[in-house]
Amino acid sequence: DLFADGGTATTDPALAASLSPRERELIRLIARGLTDKDIARELNLSPTTVRTYNSALYEKLGIQRRGQMRALADALGVALD
């Protein structure tokens, strides 16, 4: 269990290796605290597309809240800068 608040997420090395460049970028931006609107601007996408990508990513990573993304990014070795 990665999260003290009772949330769970896997940090399986195979999962980390399976992340696409777009998924890694989303993890980085979410973990930095950007909103969906900010991420959409950064990636030149619509906010709706960002929300769709985020939902799929949350499911893949086994998380439910944005706040879990920072710890998961660290665990997966996704650089935030």
C-alpha positions in Angstrom: 0.0 0.0 0.0 1.7 3.2 -1.2 -0.7 5.7 0.3 -1.2 6.4 4.0 -4.8 7.5 3.3 -5.8 3.9 2.5 -5.6 4.3 -1.3 -3.7 1.7 -3.2 -1.6 1.7 -6.3 0.9 -0.6 -7.8 4.4 0.4 -8.5 5.2 -2.8 -10.4 8.3 -2.2 -12.6 6.4 -3.7 -15.5 3.8 -1.0 -15.1 6.4 1.7 -15.1 7.9 0.2 -18.2 4.5 0.1 -19.9 3.8 3.8 -19.6 3.7 5.7 -22.9 5.5 9.0 -23.3 2.1 10.7 -23.2 1.2 8.9 -19.9 4.5 9.9 -18.3 3.9 13.5 -19.4 0.4 13.5 -17.9 1.7 12.0 -14.6 4.4 14.7 -14.5 1.9 17.6 -15.1 -0.7 16.2 -12.7 1.9 15.6 -10.0 3.2 19.2 -10.4 -0.4 20.4 -9.5 -1.6 21.6 -12.9 -5.3 21.6 -13.5 -6.9 19.8 -16.5 -7.3 23.2 -18.1 -3.6 24.0 -17.6 -2.6 20.6 -18.9 -4.8 21.1 -22.0 -3.0 24.4 -22.7 0.4 22.8 -22.1 -0.3 19.8 -24.4 -2.5 21.7 -26.9 -5.5 19.4 -26.2 -9.0 20.1 -25.2 -9.8 19.9 -21.4 -12.3 17.1 -22.3 -9.5 15.1 -23.9 -7.3 15.6 -20.9 -10.1 14.4 -18.6 -10.5 11.3 -20.8 -6.8 10.6 -20.8 -6.7 11.1 -17.0 -9.5 8.7 -16.3 -7.8 6.0 -18.3 -4.5 6.7 -16.6 -6.0 6.6 -13.1 -7.6 3.2 -13.9 -4.3 1.9 -15.3 -2.4 3.1 -12.2 -5.0 2.1 -9.7 -5.5 5.5 -8.2 -8.6 7.6 -7.6 -7.4 11.1 -6.7 -5.0 13.7 -8.1 -3.3 13.9 -4.8 -2.0 10.4 -5.1 -0.2 11.2 -8.3 2.8 12.9 -6.7 3.7 9.9 -4.6 3.1 7.6 -7.5 5.3 9.7 -9.8 8.1 9.5 -7.3 7.6 5.7 -7.0 7.6 5.3 -10.8 10.6 7.5 -11.3 8.8 10.1 -13.3 10.8 13.4 -13.1 8.7 16.4 -12.3 10.8 19.1 -13.8 
